[in-house]
Amino acid sequence: MSRAAEVSRETAETVVSVSLDLDGPPSGTQSTGLPFFDHMLAQICRHGGMALDVSVKGDLDVDAHHSVEDAGLALGRALDQALGDRAGIARFASVSLPLDEALVDVAVDLSGRPFLYWEVELPCGTPPLGTPGFDPQLAEEFWRAVVSAAGITLHVQRRRGVNTHHVVEATFKAVARALRQAVAVVGEGVPSTKGAL
């Protein structure tokens, strides 16, 4: 059974398309107009072991927020559709991931219930990353959008780290690794005593 989905989202602020294959080779193209964000989406693809194409045309002249949030909403919807009834999946996963001096802990439950716990403290006044700039605080907005559209519970906690690039990248890699484990097919039935997620 194919675990793939294509989602398009168009508003007055953005035009987004996402193609996701949970079992595809870790490849794809990411084009959002924000090179640092593209780099983060590539981490999801590579470390999540999934095929992921993301295209965003947004009002970057206003701010990067709309592009990042809407990309998250589209990715979350694609993840939800690709998971289907979630039968057979591992459902839970946790990862502790280092990137040089940074260390990030992530736990995920593909529960059908959206909840984000985000404890990723960044230095005050941290400048945007890349050009055009990606405000590091947008990482939280991205994952909040993914969580709400996908119906998943996600906890992300920075254990240590002083380099903002390393901390943000570690969060994306850790979530991707946790998702890779949680979406793995390990049985047949829905992993819940309720019989549905």
N, CA and C of each residue as an Amber inpcrd file, in Angstrom:
protein
   591
   0.8390000  -1.1830000   0.0000000   0.0000000   0.0000000   0.0000000
   0.8850000   1.2470000   0.0000000   0.5620000   2.1750000  -0.8620000
   1.3380000   3.4110000  -0.9580000   1.0600000   4.3100000   0.2360000
   2.1220000   4.8200000   0.8210000   1.9790000   5.7850000   1.9100000
   2.5340000   7.1170000   1.4120000   1.7990000   7.6960000   0.4880000
   2.2330000   8.9270000  -0.1620000   1.0570000   9.8840000  -0.2530000
   1.3690000  11.1660000  -0.3920000   0.3180000  12.1780000  -0.5070000
   0.8800000  13.4060000  -1.2020000  -0.0180000  14.1180000  -1.8640000
   0.3140000  15.4120000  -2.4610000  -0.6990000  16.4250000  -1.9540000
  -0.2030000  17.5620000  -1.4940000  -1.0620000  18.5900000  -0.9200000
  -0.6950000  19.9410000  -1.5210000  -1.7240000  20.7030000  -1.8830000
  -1.5280000  22.0750000  -2.3460000  -2.3100000  23.0030000  -1.4240000
  -1.7480000  24.1750000  -1.2080000  -2.3970000  25.1730000  -0.3540000
  -2.1450000  26.5380000  -0.9840000  -3.2240000  27.2730000  -1.2290000
  -3.0840000  28.5940000  -1.8380000  -3.8950000  29.6110000  -1.0420000
  -3.2120000  30.6810000  -0.6260000  -3.8600000  31.7760000   0.0730000
  -3.4270000  33.0830000  -0.5890000  -3.8910000  34.1950000  -0.0490000
  -3.4630000  35.4980000  -0.5600000  -1.9990000  35.7640000  -0.2440000
  -1.4170000  34.9460000   0.6580000  -0.0400000  35.1580000   1.0860000
   0.9560000  34.1690000   0.5100000   0.5010000  32.9440000   0.2200000
   1.4220000  31.8990000  -0.2380000   0.7530000  30.9420000  -1.2160000
   1.5980000  30.2960000  -2.0080000   1.1960000  29.1490000  -2.8260000
   2.1810000  28.0370000  -2.4800000   1.6520000  26.9450000  -1.9250000
   2.5000000  25.8700000  -1.4160000   2.0880000  24.5500000  -2.0400000
   3.0680000  23.7460000  -2.4090000   2.7870000  22.3680000  -2.8140000
   3.8010000  21.4500000  -2.1350000   3.2900000  20.3120000  -1.6520000
   4.1160000  19.3260000  -0.9670000   3.7970000  17.9520000  -1.5350000
   4.8370000  17.2050000  -1.8360000   4.7050000  15.8070000  -2.2440000
   5.5360000  14.9820000  -1.2690000   4.9010000  13.9760000  -0.6510000
   5.5490000  13.1950000   0.3990000   5.3220000  11.7180000   0.1570000
   6.3860000  10.9370000   0.2650000   6.2910000   9.4780000   0.2170000
   7.0890000   8.9390000   1.3990000   6.3800000   8.4190000   2.3810000
   7.0320000   7.9550000   3.6030000   7.9940000   6.8040000   3.3540000
   7.7740000   6.0480000   2.2860000   8.6060000   4.8840000   2.0040000
   9.5090000   5.1010000   0.7960000   9.5190000   6.3280000   0.2920000
  10.3390000   6.6260000  -0.8750000  11.7900000   6.7980000  -0.4950000
  12.6630000   6.8420000  -1.4720000  14.0680000   7.1040000  -1.1430000
  14.2050000   8.5210000  -0.5920000  15.1730000   8.7490000   0.2880000
  15.3500000  10.0830000   0.8710000  15.8960000  11.0710000  -0.1550000
  14.9820000  11.5650000  -0.9630000  15.3670000  12.4950000  -2.0220000
  14.2350000  13.4890000  -2.2180000  14.5130000  14.5270000  -2.9760000
  13.4900000  15.5150000  -3.2620000  14.0980000  16.8890000  -3.4350000
  13.2450000  17.8400000  -3.7550000  13.6940000  19.2200000  -3.9240000
  12.8920000  20.1060000  -2.9770000  13.5680000  21.0990000  -2.4440000
  12.9400000  22.0380000  -1.5300000  13.2510000  23.4480000  -2.0300000
  12.2150000  24.2110000  -2.3370000  12.3880000  25.5500000  -2.8860000
  11.3640000  26.4810000  -2.2390000  11.8190000  27.2560000  -1.2600000
  10.9160000  28.1160000  -0.5060000  11.2700000  29.5950000  -0.6100000
  12.3960000  29.9020000  -1.2410000  12.8740000  31.2800000  -1.2600000
  13.6970000  31.6240000  -0.0420000  13.8280000  30.6750000   0.8720000
  14.6170000  30.8430000   2.0950000  15.6580000  29.7160000   2.1490000
  16.8760000  29.9730000   1.7000000  17.8710000  28.8990000   1.6090000
  18.1060000  28.1320000   2.9080000  18.1080000  28.8240000   4.0500000
  18.3120000  28.1040000   5.3060000  17.1380000  27.1630000   5.5790000
  15.9230000  27.6160000   5.3170000  14.7420000  26.7690000   5.4990000
  14.7820000  25.5820000   4.5440000  15.2070000  25.7990000   3.3020000
  15.3790000  24.6880000   2.3640000  16.3360000  23.6420000   2.9440000
  17.4170000  24.1350000   3.5450000  18.4100000  23.2550000   4.1690000
  17.7760000  22.4430000   5.2960000  16.8820000  23.0530000   6.0720000
  16.2090000  22.3400000   7.1570000  15.2250000  21.2950000   6.6120000
  14.4870000  21.6560000   5.5630000  13.5620000  20.6990000   4.9450000
  14.3160000  19.5150000   4.3560000  15.5100000  19.7760000   3.8350000
  16.3400000  18.6870000   3.3130000  16.7470000  17.7290000   4.4280000
  16.8860000  18.2390000   5.6580000  17.2010000  17.3630000   6.7930000
  16.0390000  16.4150000   7.0780000  14.8070000  16.9230000   6.9590000
  13.6380000  16.0650000   7.1620000  13.6460000  14.9320000   6.1400000
  13.9150000  15.2860000   4.9070000  13.9560000  14.3120000   3.8170000
  15.0330000  13.2550000   4.0760000  16.2620000  13.7130000   4.3030000
  17.3930000  12.7960000   4.4500000  17.2970000  11.9480000   5.7180000
  17.0970000  12.6010000   6.8440000  17.1160000  11.8700000   8.1180000
  15.7740000  11.2010000   8.4330000  14.7160000  11.6550000   7.7720000
  13.4300000  10.9970000   7.9190000  13.2830000   9.8050000   6.9980000
  14.2300000   9.6400000   6.0480000  14.1820000   8.5100000   5.1250000
  12.9820000   8.5440000   4.2080000  12.5570000   9.7580000   3.8220000
  11.3540000   9.8970000   3.0060000  11.6210000  10.7590000   1.7800000
  10.8180000  10.5810000   0.7630000  10.8760000  11.4540000  -0.4040000
  10.0230000  12.6780000  -0.1080000  10.6000000  13.8580000  -0.2930000
   9.8910000  15.0810000   0.0650000  10.2290000  16.2020000  -0.9020000
   9.1960000  16.6780000  -1.5880000   9.3160000  17.8590000  -2.4400000
   8.4560000  18.9540000  -1.8270000   9.0390000  20.1400000  -1.6740000
   8.3120000  21.2820000  -1.1230000   8.5870000  22.4960000  -2.0010000
   7.5140000  23.1420000  -2.4360000   7.6320000  24.3780000  -3.2070000
   6.7640000  25.4410000  -2.5350000   7.3680000  26.6020000  -2.2690000
   6.6370000  27.7010000  -1.6420000   6.9420000  28.9880000  -2.3910000
   5.8960000  29.6770000  -2.7870000   6.0270000  31.0310000  -3.3030000
   5.2350000  31.9100000  -2.3490000   5.9620000  32.7180000  -1.5630000
   5.2990000  33.4830000  -0.5160000   5.6810000  34.9450000  -0.5260000
   5.0310000  35.6960000   0.3350000   5.2470000  37.1420000   0.4120000
   6.4520000  37.4530000   1.3060000   7.6270000  37.0420000   0.8420000
   8.8460000  37.2410000   1.6080000   9.1920000  38.7110000   1.7750000
   8.6040000  39.5570000   0.9280000   8.8390000  40.9960000   1.0860000
   8.1610000  41.5070000   2.3630000   7.1450000  40.7860000   2.8340000
   6.4750000  41.1400000   4.0850000   7.2280000  40.5130000   5.2520000
   7.4330000  39.1820000   5.1730000   8.0400000  38.4360000   6.2670000
   8.1430000  36.9850000   5.8210000   8.9980000  36.2040000   6.4950000
   9.1110000  34.7820000   6.1820000   8.0670000  33.9370000   6.9020000
   7.3680000  34.5280000   7.8510000   6.4530000  33.7660000   8.7090000
   5.3890000  33.0170000   7.9140000   4.7410000  33.6990000   6.9740000
   3.6560000  33.0580000   6.2190000   4.1650000  31.8550000   5.4390000
   5.3140000  32.0000000   4.7940000   5.8660000  30.9000000   3.9950000
   6.1970000  29.6920000   4.8580000   6.8220000  29.9490000   6.0030000
   7.2400000  28.8520000   6.8800000   6.0270000  28.1560000   7.4960000
   5.0820000  28.9290000   8.0140000   3.9000000  28.3350000   8.6390000
   3.0610000  27.5550000   7.6290000   2.8490000  28.1230000   6.4530000
   2.0210000  27.4380000   5.4580000   2.6980000  26.1890000   4.9200000
   4.0360000  26.2020000   4.8340000   4.7550000  24.9840000   4.4540000
   4.5310000  23.9070000   5.5100000   4.5390000  24.3050000   6.7770000
   4.2830000  23.3520000   7.8560000   2.8810000  22.7860000   7.8160000
   1.8990000  23.6360000   7.5350000   0.5170000  23.1590000   7.4430000
   0.3570000  22.1510000   6.3060000   0.9670000  22.4490000   5.1630000
   0.8620000  21.5400000   4.0130000   1.5990000  20.2330000   4.2830000
   2.7830000  20.3200000   4.8910000   3.5180000  19.0950000   5.2120000
   2.7530000  18.2580000   6.2280000   2.1780000  18.9050000   7.2380000
   1.3970000  18.1760000   8.2300000   0.2120000  17.4650000   7.6150000
  -0.4840000  18.1480000   6.7110000  -1.6310000  17.5230000   6.0470000
  -1.1840000  16.3360000   5.1970000  -0.0540000  16.4910000   4.5060000
   0.4690000  15.3900000   3.6860000   0.8610000  14.2050000   4.5580000
   1.4640000  14.4810000   5.7050000   1.8470000  13.4080000   6.6270000
   0.6070000  12.6690000   7.1280000  -0.4150000  13.4080000   7.4910000
  -1.6560000  12.7950000   7.9610000  -2.2730000  11.9070000   6.8790000
  -2.3220000  12.4080000   5.6490000  -2.9070000  11.6340000   4.5510000
  -2.0710000  10.3970000   4.2400000  -0.7510000  10.5410000   4.2510000
   0.1240000   9.4100000   3.9340000   0.0210000   8.3120000   4.9970000
  -0.2160000   8.6930000   6.2390000  -0.3440000   7.7020000   7.3180000
  -1.6650000   6.9450000   7.2700000  -2.6690000   7.5250000   6.6210000
  -3.9640000   6.8520000   6.5230000  -4.5490000   6.5720000   7.9020000
  -4.9990000   5.3180000   8.1380000  -5.5890000   4.9750000   9.4380000
  -4.5170000   4.6530000  10.4800000  -3.2520000   4.7310000  10.0740000
  -2.0850000   4.5440000  10.9620000  -1.9460000   3.1070000  11.4630000
  -2.6180000   2.1840000  10.8080000  -2.5130000   0.7780000  11.2100000
  -1.0920000   0.2760000  10.9890000  -0.5820000  -0.4660000  11.9600000
   0.7070000  -1.1320000  11.8330000   1.9210000  -0.2940000  12.1890000
   1.7470000   1.0100000  12.3860000   2.9090000   1.8610000  12.6370000
   3.4370000   1.6760000  14.0640000   4.7080000   2.0180000  14.2560000
   5.3000000   1.9570000  15.5920000   4.6300000   2.9730000  16.5180000
   4.2250000   4.0880000  15.9850000   3.5040000   5.1700000  16.6500000
   4.3930000   6.0450000  17.5230000   5.1570000   5.4800000  18.4450000
   5.9830000   6.2620000  19.3660000   7.4490000   6.1950000  18.9520000
   8.1890000   7.2650000  19.2530000   9.6400000   7.2410000  19.0750000
  10.2510000   8.3960000  19.8480000  11.4910000   8.2100000  20.2570000
  12.2310000   9.2970000  20.8870000  13.6780000   9.2220000  20.4390000
  14.2980000  10.4040000  20.3670000  15.6640000  10.5230000  19.8650000
  16.3810000  11.5950000  20.6640000  17.6340000  11.3460000  20.9740000
  18.5230000  12.3670000  21.5190000  19.6160000  12.5560000  20.4760000
  19.6980000  13.7590000  19.9210000  20.5830000  13.9670000  18.7760000
  21.5790000  15.0970000  19.0360000  22.8870000  14.8020000  18.8670000
  23.9030000  15.8370000  19.0200000  24.2810000  16.4490000  17.6680000
  24.6400000  17.6940000  17.6870000  25.2710000  18.3450000  16.5350000
  26.3440000  19.2680000  17.1110000  27.5670000  18.7820000  17.1250000
  28.6760000  19.4730000  17.7710000  28.3180000  19.7560000  19.2400000
  28.2860000  21.0200000  19.6350000  28.0200000  21.3340000  21.0460000
  26.5340000  21.2810000  21.3970000  25.6670000  21.2010000  20.3940000
  24.2190000  21.1970000  20.6180000  23.7140000  19.7750000  20.8490000
  22.7210000  19.6490000  21.7250000  22.0770000  18.3720000  21.9840000
  20.5880000  18.6230000  22.1560000  19.7770000  17.9120000  21.3750000
  18.3250000  18.1010000  21.3750000  17.6350000  16.7610000  21.6010000
  16.6480000  16.7600000  22.4820000  15.8280000  15.5720000  22.7420000
  14.4560000  15.7570000  22.0820000  13.9640000  14.7070000  21.4440000
  12.6590000  14.7360000  20.7810000  11.9000000  13.4590000  21.1130000
  10.6160000  13.6110000  21.3880000   9.7170000  12.4640000  21.5380000
   8.4740000  12.7390000  20.7060000   7.9870000  11.7250000  20.0060000
   6.8230000  11.8940000  19.1360000   5.8350000  10.7560000  19.3580000
   4.5600000  11.0980000  19.2500000   3.4680000  10.1230000  19.3090000
   2.5230000  10.4690000  18.1680000   2.3770000   9.5590000  17.2260000
   1.4780000   9.7850000  16.0880000   0.0600000   9.4370000  16.5260000
  -0.4240000  10.1860000  17.4870000  -1.6110000   9.8660000  18.2740000
  -2.9330000  10.2650000  17.6450000  -2.8910000  11.1610000  16.6560000
  -4.1280000  11.7430000  16.1560000  -4.5240000  12.9810000  16.9350000
  -3.7640000  13.2990000  17.9910000  -4.0500000  14.4610000  18.8290000
  -2.9050000  15.4610000  18.7190000  -3.1860000  16.6790000  18.2500000
  -2.1140000  17.6630000  18.0820000  -1.7050000  18.3130000  19.4010000
  -0.4010000  18.2610000  19.6800000   0.1420000  18.9420000  20.8490000
   1.6290000  19.1650000  20.6220000   2.0900000  20.3850000  20.8840000
   3.5150000  20.6940000  20.7740000   4.0280000  21.2250000  22.0930000
   5.0720000  20.5820000  22.6020000   5.8270000  21.1250000  23.7260000
   7.1850000  21.5250000  23.1730000   7.5150000  22.7860000  23.2690000
   8.7420000  23.3230000  22.6560000   9.5400000  24.0640000  23.7230000
  10.6740000  23.5200000  24.0720000  11.5630000  24.1620000  25.0310000
  12.9500000  24.2600000  24.3910000  13.0590000  25.1960000  23.4590000
  14.3040000  25.3900000  22.7130000  14.7060000  26.8530000  22.8860000
  15.4060000  27.1030000  23.9640000  15.8130000  28.4690000  24.2690000
  16.9590000  28.8850000  23.3540000  16.8090000  30.0690000  22.7690000
  17.8390000  30.6310000  21.8970000  18.3210000  31.9510000  22.4920000
  19.5590000  32.3250000  22.2190000  20.0600000  33.5950000  22.7450000
  19.1960000  34.7650000  22.2780000  18.9610000  35.7220000  23.1780000
  18.1850000  36.9170000  22.8170000  18.9070000  37.6800000  21.7110000
  18.1260000  38.2170000  20.7940000  18.7090000  39.0110000  19.7200000
  19.4270000  38.1960000  18.6700000  19.1250000  36.8950000  18.6040000
  19.7640000  36.0460000  17.6040000  19.4110000  36.5480000  16.2080000
  20.3990000  36.8160000  15.3580000  20.1010000  37.3250000  14.0190000
  19.5120000  36.2340000  13.1220000  18.8110000  36.6320000  12.0740000
  18.2850000  35.6510000  11.1240000  19.4060000  34.8340000  10.4900000
  19.0630000  33.6210000  10.0970000  20.0200000  32.7190000   9.4710000
  19.8060000  32.7220000   7.9640000  20.8770000  32.8940000   7.2070000
  20.7970000  32.8740000   5.7480000  20.3130000  34.1840000   5.1720000
  20.2520000  34.2080000   3.8370000  19.7930000  35.3910000   3.1010000
  18.8950000  34.9420000   1.9570000  17.6270000  35.3860000   1.9030000
  16.9210000  36.1870000   2.8990000  16.8990000  35.4730000   4.2460000
  16.7090000  36.2520000   5.3040000  16.8540000  35.7380000   6.6490000
  15.7250000  34.8360000   7.1180000  16.1030000  33.7770000   7.8330000
  15.1760000  32.8720000   8.4980000  15.3060000  33.1410000   9.9900000
  14.2780000  33.7240000  10.5920000  14.2740000  33.9790000  12.0330000
  14.2540000  32.6220000  12.7400000  15.2440000  32.3140000  13.5800000
  15.2890000  30.9970000  14.2350000  14.0250000  30.6510000  15.0130000
  13.2890000  31.6640000  15.4830000  12.0560000  31.3860000  16.2160000
  10.9680000  30.8070000  15.3070000  11.1490000  30.9230000  14.0030000
  10.1750000  30.3500000  13.0760000  10.1960000  28.8230000  13.0890000
  11.2610000  28.2350000  13.6080000  11.3020000  26.7750000  13.7110000
  10.1380000  26.2780000  14.5600000   9.8720000  26.9680000  15.6640000
   8.7370000  26.5800000  16.5100000   7.4210000  26.7290000  15.7630000
   7.2490000  27.8080000  15.0140000   6.0070000  28.0180000  14.2550000
   5.8220000  26.9430000  13.1960000   6.9230000  26.5350000  12.5570000
   6.8530000  25.4730000  11.5550000   6.3590000  24.1770000  12.1860000
   6.9910000  23.7610000  13.2910000   6.6040000  22.4900000  13.8990000
   5.2120000  22.5520000  14.5090000   4.8020000  23.7320000  15.0120000
   3.4370000  23.8720000  15.5230000   2.4260000  23.6430000  14.3910000
   2.7300000  24.1660000  13.2090000   1.8440000  23.9920000  12.0590000
   1.7980000  22.5230000  11.6250000   2.9640000  21.8700000  11.5820000
   3.0070000  20.4420000  11.2220000   2.1650000  19.6260000  12.1890000
   2.3910000  19.8560000  13.4850000   1.6850000  19.1180000  14.5280000
   0.1730000  19.2870000  14.4220000  -0.2810000  20.5350000  14.2200000
  -1.7270000  20.7900000  14.1850000  -2.3770000  20.1360000  12.9790000
  -1.7040000  20.1470000  11.8360000  -2.2930000  19.5700000  10.6200000
  -2.1500000  18.0480000  10.5650000  -1.1030000  17.5080000  11.1780000
  -0.8610000  16.0600000  11.1150000  -1.5460000  15.3080000  12.2440000
  -1.9240000  16.0070000  13.3150000  -2.5120000  15.3230000  14.4620000
  -1.4860000  14.4700000  15.1830000  -0.3640000  15.0810000  15.5560000
   0.6730000  14.3470000  16.2800000   1.0500000  15.1150000  17.5450000
   1.5920000  14.3920000  18.4980000   2.1300000  14.9840000  19.7140000
   3.6440000  15.0110000  19.5740000   4.2270000  16.1800000  19.8130000
   5.6670000  16.3530000  19.6120000   6.2520000  17.1540000  20.7650000
   7.2830000  16.5920000  21.3900000   8.0270000  17.2840000  22.4370000
   9.4540000  17.5120000  21.9440000   9.9220000  18.7440000  22.0170000
  11.2740000  19.0970000  21.5730000  11.9340000  19.9030000  22.6820000
  13.1110000  19.4710000  23.1010000  13.7980000  20.1410000  24.1990000
  15.2880000  20.2670000  23.8910000  15.7860000  21.5010000  24.0010000
  17.2150000  21.7420000  23.8630000  17.8790000  21.4140000  25.1860000
  18.8140000  20.4710000  25.1490000  19.5630000  20.1310000  26.3640000
  20.7480000  21.0670000  26.5430000  21.4180000  21.3650000  25.4260000
  22.5400000  22.3020000  25.4550000  22.7990000  22.7880000  24.0430000
  23.6450000  23.8160000  23.9250000  23.9990000  24.3470000  22.6150000
  24.0610000  25.8570000  22.6450000  25.0730000  26.4290000  22.0000000
  25.2340000  27.8820000  21.9610000  25.2000000  28.4230000  20.5370000
  25.4940000  27.5900000  19.5600000  25.4630000  28.0100000  18.1690000
  24.0390000  27.8440000  17.6340000  23.4080000  28.9600000  17.2710000
  21.9990000  28.9190000  16.8690000  21.7630000  28.0000000  15.6790000
  22.6320000  28.0550000  14.6890000  22.5020000  27.1820000  13.5200000
  22.4950000  25.7230000  13.9740000  23.4280000  25.3610000  14.8320000
  23.5120000  23.9780000  15.3020000  22.2570000  23.5640000  16.0690000
  21.7600000  24.4460000  16.9320000  20.5760000  24.1100000  17.7300000
  19.3650000  23.8980000  16.8310000  19.1200000  24.8240000  15.9170000
  17.9520000  24.7090000  15.0350000  18.0800000  23.4790000  14.1460000
  19.2590000  23.2690000  13.5790000  19.4320000  22.1060000  12.7090000
  19.2800000  20.8030000  13.4880000  19.7590000  20.7810000  14.7120000
  19.6110000  19.5730000  15.5330000  18.1370000  19.2640000  15.7880000
  17.2960000  20.3050000  15.9470000  15.8680000  20.0460000  16.1610000
  15.2590000  19.3890000  14.9220000  15.5880000  19.8840000  13.7310000
  15.0250000  19.3080000  12.5110000  15.5070000  17.8730000  12.3080000
  16.7850000  17.6430000  12.5270000  17.3190000  16.2860000  12.3640000
  16.7030000  15.3290000  13.3820000  16.5680000  15.7860000  14.6220000
  16.0250000  14.9130000  15.6610000  14.5630000  14.5750000  15.3960000
  13.7680000  15.5640000  15.0020000  12.3600000  15.2820000  14.6870000
  12.2830000  14.3220000  13.5030000  13.1100000  14.5500000  12.4960000
  13.1040000  13.6670000  11.3270000  13.4350000  12.2310000  11.7100000
  14.4470000  12.0520000  12.5480000  14.8370000  10.7090000  12.9950000
  13.7210000  10.0470000  13.8130000  13.0750000  10.8320000  14.6650000
  11.9760000  10.2820000  15.4580000  10.8030000   9.8930000  14.5620000
  10.4770000  10.7460000  13.5970000   9.3940000  10.4150000  12.6690000
   9.7070000   9.1440000  11.8940000  10.9510000   9.0020000  11.4760000
  11.3580000   7.8110000  10.7270000  11.0460000   6.5410000  11.5150000
  11.3190000   6.5820000  12.8140000  11.0410000   5.4100000  13.6580000
   9.5400000   5.2370000  13.8920000   8.8420000   6.3460000  14.1270000
   7.4250000   6.2600000  14.4850000   6.5430000   5.8130000  13.3220000
   6.8990000   6.1770000  12.0940000   6.0710000   5.8020000  10.9380000
   6.3860000   4.3950000  10.4370000   7.4400000   3.7770000  10.9600000
   7.8250000   2.4410000  10.5040000   6.6860000   1.4520000  10.7400000
   6.4590000   0.6020000   9.7660000   5.4250000  -0.4270000   9.8860000
   6.0190000  -1.6100000  10.6410000   5.4390000  -1.8970000  11.8090000
   5.9810000  -2.9500000  12.6690000   4.9350000  -4.0160000  13.0010000
   3.6890000  -3.8110000  12.5790000   2.6300000  -4.7750000  12.8770000
   1.4900000  -4.6220000  11.9080000   0.2810000  -4.9440000  12.3630000
  -0.8720000  -4.8760000  11.4720000  -1.9870000  -3.9990000  12.0120000
  -2.3040000  -4.1170000  13.2600000  -3.4300000  -3.3750000  13.8060000
  -3.0790000  -1.9470000  14.1630000  -4.1200000  -1.1750000  14.4730000
  -3.9260000   0.1950000  14.9310000  -3.3320000   0.1440000  16.3370000
  -2.2300000   0.8430000  16.5900000  -1.5510000   0.7570000  17.8820000
  -2.2300000   1.5700000  18.9660000  -3.4430000   1.1520000  19.3340000
  -4.2050000   1.8310000  20.3800000  -5.2670000   0.8740000  20.9060000
  -5.4860000   0.8950000  22.2240000  -6.5450000   0.0510000  22.7910000
  -7.9230000   0.5410000  22.3790000  -7.9940000   1.7840000  21.8740000
  -9.2790000   2.3100000  21.4000000  -9.6570000   1.7300000  20.0230000
  -8.6470000   1.2050000  19.3150000  -8.8940000   0.6540000  17.9880000
  -8.8420000   1.6750000  16.8830000  -8.5480000   2.9250000  17.2320000
  -8.4530000   3.9850000  16.2190000  -7.5700000   5.0980000  16.7710000
  -6.8990000   5.7820000  15.8610000  -6.0880000   6.9360000  16.2330000
  -6.6490000   8.1550000  15.5290000
